[in-house]
Amino acid sequence: MAIAFDAQSTTSQTGTTTTDAHTCTGSNLILFAGVQGGTTDIVTGVTYSGVAMTQIAKVQLPSADNRWLYLYYLVNPATGANNIVATSSGSQTVRVCGASYTGVKQTGQPDASTTATQTAGATTWSMSVTSVADNCWSLAFMRQGDGTVGAGSATTMRTVGSNFSAMFDSNAVIHPAGSSTLNFTTGNNINPWAGIIASIAPFIAAASSFSIFGDQQLVS
């Protein structure tokens, strides 16, 4: 079963909770939530439909911006319309970007992940991850300090609207398993970049086995 993009969502709110409406549809699902917080590390958790999501990593932009980025995931999320809720220990402006996918493995996610930063001085940037399983997709949540971001080569931007942070993916399998690079653009080359990138392993159906006894075939 191949991985496929399901749905995206995004919102930005100020306070101690940020609520982003997201609808998951399909089977063998995974949901990712990219969270952009403030200049202090006070995001304490993220839930979807009341179920705690697992943090993959967090990273702070270097100098000149200093905002914190977080990436969370949940396998087998509830289908239908539900809320991603990010909670902070103090009031701040938080942006949440949700992205869900079908056809993914329901254990052992993410397949691999890493973080990256760059101080400043470029209108393009890239991040790479080395997948373990064959036919993974790569996904990234990233921010540029003060420029509207877009997708570069071999990269698809999933977040709707123009913002400094967004969710991206490869929209294609990594085959064979190995290094995969996502590329980003901006019109501003003054401020820093930062992001979290992960690979998503595909669902693989269990192989059927059979035995033949006389003229009868038993399939399991």
C-alpha positions, -999 to +999 in steps of 0.1 A: +000+000+000+015+033-011+017+064+010-006+092+000-012+127+013-046+130+031-052+165+044-036+197+057-047+224+082-032+255+098-041+281+124-024+308+145-037+319+179-024+338+209-029+323+244-021+292+263-039+269+239-041+268+201-068+248+184-065+237+148-094+218+131-082+189+111-101+161+093-084+127+088-098+103+062-087+068+051-068+039+065-034+032+080-032+069+089-005+091+105-010+127+116+019+152+120+016+185+138+042+212+133+041+238+160+058+272+159+061+287+194+076+319+208+112+327+218+109+306+250+105+268+251+070+267+268+050+244+245+041+215+269+022+191+247-001+185+217-032+164+214-056+153+186-091+144+195-080+143+231-052+118+224-016+128+232+007+132+202+044+122+205+071+147+200+097+138+174+120+167+180+123+204+188+147+231+176+153+268+182+161+292+153+196+307+158+200+345+165+178+372+151+146+352+156+150+325+183+115+310+179+110+274+189+098+247+164+083+214+174+072+183+154+047+158+168+030+127+153+001+103+161-004+069+143-040+057+138-056+091+146-094+093+148-111+098+115-134+126+108-133+162+120-113+167+152-090+193+168-052+195+171-046+213+204-012+227+214-008+237+250+018+262+264+028+270+300+024+307+293+006+329+268+023+332+234+014+333+197+015+297+184+011+285+148+000+249+142+004+231+108-013+197+105-006+171+077-021+136+076-011+107+053-026+073+045-009+040+037+017+043+065+032+017+089+013+018+122+044+011+144+080+023+145+073+059+132+090+080+123+114+059+102+142+085+109+144+121+118+169+150+124+170+188+129+189+215+111+196+253+114+213+280+094+221+314+106+214+336+076+225+348+042+206+327+017+173+327-002+173+289-006+179+262+020+177+224+022+174+196+048+182+159+044+172+127+062+184+091+056+155+067+055+158+031+068+128+014+051+123+014+014+096+035-002+094+061+026+083+097+021+101+125+037+083+153+056+096+186+071+083+214+093+105+245+089+107+283+094+126+312+079+130+341+103+114+368+083+105+357+048+075+339+032+086+304+025+080+282-006+089+248-021+121+242-041+129+213-064+116+178-055+095+193-027+058+200-022+045+226+002+014+214+020+004+244+041-021+267+025-013+304+027+018+326+028+037+323+061+072+321+076+067+285+086+051+256+068+049+218+063+065+202+032+070+167+019+086+147-010+053+137-026+072+107-038+089+076-025+125+073-015+138+043-034+160+027-027+162+037+010+188+064+017+194+101+018+164+123+007+166+161+005+138+187+007+144+222-007+129+255+004+129+291-009+123+326+004+126+362-008+145+372+023+182+363+028+188+382+061+172+360+088+180+324+099+164+290+090+155+260+112+135+228+107+128+193+116+127+166+089+115+130+092+109+099+070+076+081+070+076+043+066+049+027+044+024+001+054+033-034+042+005-060+044+013-093+060+021-120+035-004-148+032+008-184+039-008-216+027-003-253+031-017-281+009-031-312+025-041-337-001-064-318-024-072-290+001-055-257+003-055-238+036-048-201+034-040-179+064 
